[in-house]
Amino acid sequence: MSVITIRDIRAILTQGQIVVKVETSEPQLYGLGCATFTYRATAIAKVVHDYLRPFLIGKDASQIEDIWQSCHSGAYWRNGPILNNALSGVDQALWDIKGKVAGMPVYELFGGKSREAAAVYSVAGGRDLKEYADKHRELTEQGIRHFKLNGLASLMEPDRPEHTPVTITDKVPTVDPSSGLQQKHVGTIFNPRAFVRTIIRSIEWFRSEFGPEPNILWDVHEKLPPIDGMYLARQLEQFNLFFIEDLFSPEDNEYYRFVRQQTSTPIAMGELYNHPHEIVPMIKDRLLDYLRLHISQVGGLTPARKLTSLCEPFAVRTAWHGPGDVSPVGHAANLMLDLHAWNFGIQEAGPMVKPGSLLRDTFPGLPEVRDGYMWSNGRPGLGIDLDEELAAKHPSPDPTTSRTLGYMGNVRLADGTLVRP
């Protein structure tokens, strides 16, 4: 068989997501990969088009490891989120191509399946506690057994009127525009101690309403000062959580050592990680129970597969990041590792639980969630495709006019101090 080479590479921005398409010397053979970093999407596309594309055209598409290593080192400075995401798009697409050439799903190339389907968790919502409870029961009837409870925070009543009752409350007043500082304090107020009380109160209500059986998770989203995070982890031990997620920011990784000494509440962390120096110590020192990477942030399936293998002897399981800002191609890639890895833990299902018709039509072959599990369709490669004509009708928002410009950079304390996620 003749060598299949890379003919072209394109970044496709649609619906806030970034999909990289790698075309080959075989006209009908191509691969898709996820490079979704919604909040800096055009920067990813620029790297793909201006740097990776000219470097890779003509190269042997089967040489995934060498391509990954040469692209990763080619810019000299490495392990940043922009290059990692751009490289992930190419890397996942090459695995997709390899699977199609072999006539196998990618999990077979990794060594086969350890399970038939991947357990998922979901998020219930509602305008009040009754509606929340009804939606939770509806998800339970659909087979979901793991629930992230963050949606409860805005439904809880304050424990005392003088305390901020929920995570994020009223708008911070805008500074006089004549001062030139009108953007400095525009955002939302965050009260860390009130946040801790709200989490505890929310989980108390949930356990009293639904009992000890449902597996529950809470995403702190890295916003708490470390001392408050340690207090929260100890308080939540009584509720037997499946895990508490992102208790500290990556800059505060060392605080997980203190948490380990004080509580057995399971810890999940990793969606903000980009660099091996952030990840490897957390694994080898057993400072987390679930590695929760956004796979495109670390450079794709090639490094994520290696980190999965590193996790196994340290009893760390996987829980890949999977919200709406992971493309359906990324969800399909997550599933390949979920099905293969013996040390799989849980998969965030995000939009896969109830995908709208637009998502299904734009991405034929979307992974299916049923009975509380995500299932592969068993097709070669990643098993998913992209309707480019439909994708073009739903482009990503203009970054200069959308919330992606600042995103989480405007959550502040009452005095205007920025809260770092």
C-alpha positions, 0 to 999 in steps of 0.5 A, spaced: 500 500 500 502 506 498 504 511 503 498 516 505 500 523 506 497 529 508 494 534 503 491 539 507 489 541 514 483 546 515 480 549 522 473 549 522 469 554 527 462 552 528 457 554 534 463 556 538 467 549 537 473 548 533 474 542 529 480 541 525 480 537 518 486 533 515 485 531 508 489 526 505 492 524 498 486 519 498 481 523 496 475 520 500 480 519 506 480 525 511 480 525 519 477 530 524 479 532 531 477 537 536 481 543 538 476 547 542 478 553 546 472 557 545 474 563 548 480 564 544 478 560 538 481 565 532 488 564 535 487 556 534 485 557 527 491 562 526 496 557 529 493 551 525 493 555 518 499 559 518 504 554 522 501 547 522 499 546 515 505 548 512 509 544 516 505 538 515 503 538 508 506 532 505 508 528 511 506 521 512 499 521 516 500 514 519 506 517 523 502 520 529 507 520 534 513 523 530 508 528 528 506 530 535 513 530 537 515 535 532 509 539 532 510 540 540 517 542 539 517 546 533 515 552 536 521 551 542 516 554 547 511 549 548 505 546 553 501 553 552 493 552 551 493 555 544 499 550 541 496 544 545 489 545 542 491 546 535 496 540 535 490 536 538 486 538 532 491 535 528 492 529 533 485 527 533 484 527 526 490 523 525 488 517 529 481 518 526 484 517 519 488 511 522 482 508 524 479 508 518 485 505 514 485 499 519 477 499 519 477 499 526 474 504 532 480 508 535 479 504 541 481 497 538 487 501 536 489 502 543 488 495 545 481 494 545 475 495 550 475 494 557 467 496 558 461 496 553 459 503 555 462 509 559 458 511 565 456 519 565 453 524 569 449 530 568 446 536 571 439 537 573 436 544 573 430 548 574 426 555 576 425 552 583 426 546 588 420 542 585 422 543 578 429 541 580 426 535 583 422 533 578 427 534 573 432 530 577 427 524 577 426 524 570 434 524 569 433 518 574 428 514 569 433 515 563 438 511 567 442 517 569 446 515 576 451 520 577 449 528 578 453 534 578 449 539 583 451 546 582 444 548 579 442 547 586 446 553 588 441 559 585 435 555 588 437 555 596 434 560 601 439 565 605 441 562 611 441 569 614 439 575 611 445 579 611 449 574 608 450 573 600 445 567 599 448 564 592 455 563 589 455 569 584 450 575 586 448 582 584 452 586 579 458 590 581 457 598 580 460 601 574 465 606 575 464 613 572 466 612 564 469 619 565 475 616 569 477 611 563 476 605 568 469 603 566 471 596 565 475 595 571 470 593 576 464 590 571 462 583 573 459 579 578 460 579 586 463 573 589 462 571 596 467 565 598 464 564 605 457 564 602 459 560 597 461 554 602 455 555 606 450 554 599 454 548 597 453 545 604 446 547 604 444 544 597 447 537 598 444 537 605 437 538 601 439 533 596 440 528 600 434 529 605 430 529 598 433 523 594 437 519 600 444 516 600 444 512 593 445 517 588 452 519 586 453 526 587 459 531 584 460 538 586 464 543 581 467 548 586 471 551 579 477 553 583 474 560 586 475 559 593 481 561 597 485 554 599 483 555 607 476 555 605 476 549 600 480 545 605 474 547 610 469 545 605 472 538 603 472 536 610 465 538 611 462 534 605 465 528 607 459 526 611 455 526 604 459 521 601 460 525 594 463 521 588 468 527 588 469 534 589 471 538 583 476 543 582 477 545 589 483 549 588 486 553 582 492 550 578 497 555 582 495 552 589 496 545 587 500 544 593 494 545 598 491 538 595 497 535 600 493 538 606 486 536 604 489 529 603 491 529 610 485 531 613 479 528 609 477 522 604 472 526 600 474 524 593 478 529 589 477 531 581 482 536 578 485 538 571 480 541 566 485 547 567 491 543 566 496 544 560 503 542 562 506 536 564 509 539 570 502 541 573 499 534 572 505 528 573 506 530 581 498 530 582 498 523 579 505 520 582 503 523 589 496 520 589 493 527 590 487 526 586 482 520 585 480 523 578 484 526 573 479 531 569 483 533 563 480 537 557 484 533 552 485 538 547 488 542 552 494 537 553 495 536 546 490 531 544 489 523 544 496 522 544 499 525 550 492 523 554 493 516 552 500 516 556 497 520 562 492 515 562 497 509 563 501 513 568 495 514 572 493 506 573 499 504 577 497 510 582 490 508 582 487 515 579 481 514 574 479 518 569 474 523 568 475 527 562 472 534 561 466 534 557 461 540 557 458 544 551 465 547 550 468 540 547 466 539 540 462 533 539 468 530 535 472 531 542 466 527 546 467 522 541 475 522 542 474 522 549 469 516 549 475 512 545 479 512 551 473 511 556 472 505 553 479 502 552 482 504 559 481 500 565 482 505 570 476 509 567 472 513 572 466 517 569 465 521 563 461 528 563 456 528 558 455 535 557 450 536 550 450 528 549 445 527 554 440 531 550 443 533 543 439 538 539 437 536 532 442 542 530 448 538 533 445 531 531 445 534 523 451 537 524 455 532 527 453 525 524 455 519 528 454 523 535 455 518 540 449 516 544 447 516 551 442 511 553 441 508 560 446 512 564 451 510 559 455 513 553 455 508 547 460 508 541 457 506 534 463 502 533 464 505 526 472 506 524 476 511 527 472 516 531 466 514 528 463 521 527 463 526 521 461 533 520 456 536 515 461 542 513 455 546 509 451 546 515 456 548 520 458 554 515 451 556 516 452 557 524 459 560 525 462 561 531 460 568 534 465 574 533 470 574 539 470 582 539 462 582 541 461 575 545 462 574 552 468 569 550 473 576 550 473 576 558 469 570 560 471 569 567 475 575 568 470 579 571 468 575 577 470 579 583 470 580 591 465 586 593 471 590 593 473 589 586 478 584 587 479 579 581 477 572 583 482 567 579 478 561 577 
